[in-house]
Amino acid sequence: MKRGKRQKLRRGEWPGLAPFGYVNNQKTRNIDIDPIKSKIVKIAFKEFADGKHTLKSMGERLQFFGAVGKYGKPLCKVVINRILTCKAYIGIIEYNGESYEGNFEKIISLSDFEAVQKVLKGKAKPRKVKKGHGFPFLGLLTCGECGAAITAQWAKGKYIYYRCTKRLGHCSQKYIGSNALIEQLKERLENIALSDEWAEYMFAEIAKWEKQSKFDNKGFAQNLETKLIETDGKLNKLVDEYLDGNIEKQLYLAKKDDLIKTKTDLHTRKSDFGRKGNNWIEPMRNFIKEANGAGNAALLNDFIAIKSFVKRNGTNRRLLGRKVGWDWIGIYEILAEFKEKMGEEISKLAPEGREQNEKNLSCLLMSSLLKEARTYFKEKT
């Protein structure tokens, strides 16, 4: 390796043409994030980690965002694989089989990168979904009587019915029309959805907490700094062992790669701690956005969003007696209980001054829900 190249790598500067998602900066002789292509990289990693694509279908997906090869064709599988295994996105330079800490902004987190590697290694194969059947809720429910899958079919070429496949033996359950199924799904989502008013109130309260909170957890930051020093020490010791001939090259490279990953992750966590302060705030904001979006999905008849929401947040999803049911999990179990309690309390209000009393009760319950949600996310994180 030439001396100039070696010095460049030690400074954490990218040694050649910028990978997809970055652009070369002639002034700094390093790489900067491309604001458009970096978003495409994030989408690729998220959707591939979720098991939605093969390498081929990912190329077709990225074509939709304008990422194409020669003659406007989708990126080939080799290129897609190169993108999904590129360590530059987590701030690591790989050169001649050796890893170096990059001095440029990362595009994705280490956890997202490793999730994609598991998929690539076959530990989480993408699910094959039949296209063109027009049955958006297949795979969502099972029969509440026999446990068999719920399938769907066309009738008279214009009506859709969902029914038990009856593949596990005798079952007395009857079919349900698509419209009836959809209305029940929407009703259950609307029952736990946060209105725009509730979401706005909650966001405002979180903003107050974030503004008032001080970073008093100095021990956490000090612990990260200690781990960084220890990791640097291990790296230096590893290099010394290799130079003294006490360790084989392959083992040296593997251990160095692990230590570089650890060091990069520690830097990210240290940066996040200084930026976020309380790491429960963002998950809580995301919950409010999702719960608010559930109501919008129901209003807009966004069947894909409805199915995705129910699969993520509901368990024991069943169809029994032409009735849809499931159990909410996590924070949505808490939200469902609060919404049910609010309905019961409102029904008890006297007609006189009902509007104002209902508003006061809603504010009280919203405040109580918000505190309960804060406790939940603090314990979870």
N, C-alpha and C positions, 0 to 999 in steps of 0.2 A: 504494500500500500504506500502511495506517495505521501510525503510528509505533509503537504498542504491539505490533502484529503483527510488525513488522520487528525489534524488540528481542527478541521471543520467539524468532524464527527464529535470530537471532544467538547466542542462548543455547543453541540446540539443542533447544528445547522443541517438542513436537508441537503444531501450531496449531489442531487441531480434534478431531473425534470419532476415537477410537482405531481404527486398522485391526484387522481380524480377527487375533486372536492377542495383542492388547494390551488393557489396560483404562485408562481415564482415572483419574489420581490427582488429586483435588481439592486436596490439600495442596501437592503439588509443582508443580501445574499442568502436569504432563507425563504421560507414559504409562509403565505398568509391564507386564511380561510376564504374560499370563494362563497359569497353570501347565498348564491342560488344553488350551486352544485353540492354544497355542504348539507343543505336541506334534503336533497335527493339521497345523499348517503345515509342520513338519519332515517329516512323513510325505508330505505332498503334494509337496514339492519333491524329495524323494529318489526317490519312485516315478515322478514325471513325468520327471525327469532320466534315469532308467533306461529310458525309452521304453515304459513299461507302460500308458500311458493316453492317450486323447484328452481334450479339455476336457469332453466329455459324460460319459465313463466316470469321469473324476476326480470330477465332481459326485456320481455314484452311489457312488463309493468313500468320499467324505467323509460321505455320508449315513449310512454304516455307523457312523461315529464320532459321529454326532449333529449334524453341521454341515449344517443344512438351511435352505431358504428359507421363504417363506410356505406355510402349510397343510402343513408337513412334507415338501414336495417337495425333490428334489435342487437344489443351487445351479445356476443357469443358467450357460451358457458364458461370458457376459460377466463374471459375478462371479468365476468361476474364473480367467479371464484376468487380472482386476484383482488377485487374490491373488498369482498367479504372477509378476506384474510389479511388485509393490509394493516399492519400495526401502527402505521403513521396516525391513524384515526384515534389511537389511545396515547399518542405522544411518544412512541418508540420508533427509533430508526433501526432497521435491520440491514446490515451491510456485510456481505461475504460471510453470512451465517452467524454474525455476532450482533448483539443488541446494544444500542446506545440510547441514553436518555435524550429525547428531543426537546429543543428550546423553542417550541412553537405551540400554538393553541390546539387543544384536542377537539375532535368533533363528537365523539361518542364516549360513553363511560366504559370502564373495564368490564363491568358486569354485563352490559349489552354485547360487548365484543365476545366474551366467553360463552354467552348464550347462543350466539350464532355459530361458534365453533362446535358446540355440542350438536347442533342441527346438522352441520356439515359432516360430522363424524358418524351420523346415523343414529344418535341417541334419541333424537326427537324427529322422526320422519314427518314431512308435511302431509297433511290429510288430503286425500283425493276426494274432490267434490264433483258430483255429476252436474253438468251444466245444461241449461235449457229446459229443466222440468217445470219451472214456474212455481215451485212449492217452497216459499221462503222459510217455513218453520220446521222443515224436516231436520231431525237430529236434536230438536229442542226438548221433546217430551217423551215419556214412556207411559205405558198403560198402568193405571193405578190399581187394576185388578190382578193382572197376570205378570206384569213387569216387562212385557214385550215392547218392541219399538213401535212408535206411532208413524205410520206411513200416510201417503196422500194419493189421491187419484182424481182424474177429471171425470165428470158426469155430463153426458149430453154435449160435450165439447165446450161448455161454458161455465160449469159449476165445479168448484174444488171442495173435496171432502177429506177430512183427516180421520183416520181410524186405526185401531189396533191391528197389527199384522197377524195376530193369533198364532204365531209360530211356536209358542211355548205350551200349546195345549188349548183346551176349551176355554173360551172367554165370552162373557155375555155383553161386553161393552159395545155400544152402537157408535155410528159415525157422528161427526159434528161438522157442520158447514164452515167453510173458511171464514165467512163474515162474522159468524158467532164466535169463533176462536179468536179472531183479531180483536173484537170488541172486548172480550174478557182480558186479553193480554194488555190492551190499552188501559182498561179500567184499573188493573192492578198496578200499572206503572204510574198512573195519575194519582193513585192513593198514596204513593210514597214520594212523588216528585216535589221538588222545592219550587215554589213560584218565583217569579222574577223579584217580587217584593222581599220574600224571605232571603233569597240569594244575595240581594243588594245589602240587606241589613247585616247578614253574616259576614260578607266581605268587608264591610265597614268596621265591624267589631274586631275582625282579625287584624285589620290594618292598625287599629289602636293598640292591640296587644303587641304587634310587631314593633311599633314605634316606641312603646314604653319599655319593652324588654331590654335588658342589658346582658351582655355576654359575661355572666358571672361564673361560668364553668371553665375556669382557667386550668383546672386539672386535666380536662380533656385535651386542650391545646398543648399543654406541656407533655402529655403522654404521647401525642403524635410526634412532637419534636424529638422526644427520646427515641422513639421507634425509627425515625429518619436517621438519627445519628448511629443507631445500632446497625441499620441496614447499610449505611455507608461503610461502617467498620467491617461488616461481613464482606462487602464488595472488595474492599482493599485487601483483606486477608485472603480472599479467593484468588485475586490476581497474583499476590505474593506466592501462594501455594502453586499456582500454575507456572509462574516464572521459575520457581525452584525445582520444577519437574516432579512435584509430589502428587499431581492430579492429571489425569488424561484430558486431552483437548475436548472430546465429546461431552464428558461430565462437566468440565469447566464451562463450556458454552451453555449447557442446559441450566446449570445452577445460576449462571450470570443472568440468563434470560428471566428466570423466576425472580431474582432479586431486583432487576430493573422494573419488572411489573409491579412488585411490591412497593418500590420507591415511588413509582409514578402514581399508584393508587393512594399512597400516603400523602403525596403532594396535593392530589385532587381533594381528598378529605379535609386537609388543612385549609385549602382554598374555600371549600364549601362551608366550613365552619365559620370562617371569617365573613363570608358573604351572606349566609342564611341566618346564622345565629341559632335559631331554633329549627331543627330539621323536621319537626312535625307540622310546620305551617304549610309547606307546599303540598304534602299529601292531603291536608284538610281542605285547602283551596280546590284541589283537583276533585275531591269528593263533592263539594258544593257545585262545581261546574257540571259534574256528571249527573248529579241528582236533578239539577235544573234542566239539563239536556234531556233527561228521561221524559219529562213532560213535553218538551218540544218534539221529541221523536214520535210520541203518541199523537200529538196534534197534527204532525206532518205526514203521518202514515209511513214513516221510515222503517220498513220491516226489518232491514238488515241491522239497523241500530237497535231496534227493539229486541231482536233475537240475541245480539251480542251482549246487550246489557243484562238480560235475564240469565244468560249462561254464565256470565262473570259473577253475578251477585245473588243467584238463587241456586238452591240445592233441592234434591228430591223433586225434580220437575215432573209433574204427572198430569194425566188426563183421566178422570174418573166420573162416570155419570154425566158426560158431556160438560164437565166443569174442569177448568184449568186451575192447577194449584202448585205451589212450591213454597219452600221455606227460605226466607231472606237470611243472608249470612253477614257476619262482620258488622260494619257500621250501619248497614241497611236494616239489620234486625233492630237496632236501636232506633233508627229513624221511623220504621214501621210502627213500633210501639208508641212513640211520641205522637205520630199522626193519628193513631187510633184513640189514644187518650184525649187528644185535642177534640176529636169528633164527639166523644162521649161528654166532655165538659161543656162544649158549645150547646149540645142538645139539652142540657139542664138549665141553660140561661132563660130567665124570664123575658117575656115580650117587651116589657118596659125598659128602654135604654139598651136594648139587645145589641145594636150596632156598635156602640161605644164599648160595651162590656166585652163583646167578641174581639174587638181590636186589642183591648188591654190584655185579655187572656192569651191571644196569639203572641203578643210581645213577650209575655211572661214565659210561655212555653218555648218560644224561639230562643230566648236567653238560656233557658234550662237545657235545651237540646244542644246549643252551641258549647256549653260547658262540658256536657257529657261527651260530645264529639272530641273536644280538646283532650280530655282525659284518655279517650280511646286511642287517639293518634300518638299521644305522648308515650303511652305504654307500649304501643306497637313499634315505635321507632327507637 
